[in-house]
Amino acid sequence: MSDTYGEWLKTQREAAGLTPQELADRAIITRSHISHIEAG
């Protein structure tokens, strides 16, 4: 199990085959925001 939400999110995003940009587009937020979340 991941230690942080960011680690979990990255694992789930990668398992879904999505790039950070693709996830950001689907979530209607910026790629930068996804990167910040994943970095913790």
C-alpha positions as CSV (number, residue, x, y, z in Angstrom):
1,M,0.0,0.0,0.0
2,S,1.2,3.5,-0.8
3,D,2.3,5.8,2.0
4,T,0.8,8.9,0.6
5,Y,-2.2,10.0,-1.5
6,G,0.3,11.2,-4.2
7,E,2.0,7.8,-4.4
8,W,-1.4,6.1,-4.6
9,L,-2.6,8.5,-7.3
10,K,0.5,8.0,-9.4
11,T,0.2,4.2,-9.1
12,Q,-3.5,4.4,-10.2
13,R,-2.8,6.8,-13.0
14,E,0.0,4.6,-14.4
15,A,-2.2,1.4,-14.0
16,A,-4.8,3.2,-16.1
17,G,-2.2,3.9,-18.7
18,L,-2.6,7.7,-18.4
19,T,0.0,10.4,-18.6
20,P,-0.1,13.2,-16.1
21,Q,-1.5,15.5,-18.9
22,E,-4.3,13.0,-19.8
23,L,-5.3,12.7,-16.1
24,A,-5.3,16.5,-15.8
25,D,-7.5,16.9,-18.8
26,R,-10.0,14.4,-17.5
27,A,-10.0,16.0,-14.0
28,I,-10.2,19.5,-15.5
29,I,-7.1,20.7,-13.6
30,T,-3.5,21.5,-14.8
31,R,-0.8,19.0,-15.3
32,S,1.3,21.0,-12.9
33,H,-1.3,20.4,-10.2
34,I,-1.2,16.6,-10.8
35,S,2.6,16.8,-10.5
36,H,2.4,18.6,-7.2
37,I,-0.1,16.1,-5.8
38,E,2.0,13.2,-6.9
39,A,5.1,14.7,-5.4
40,G,3.4,15.1,-2.1
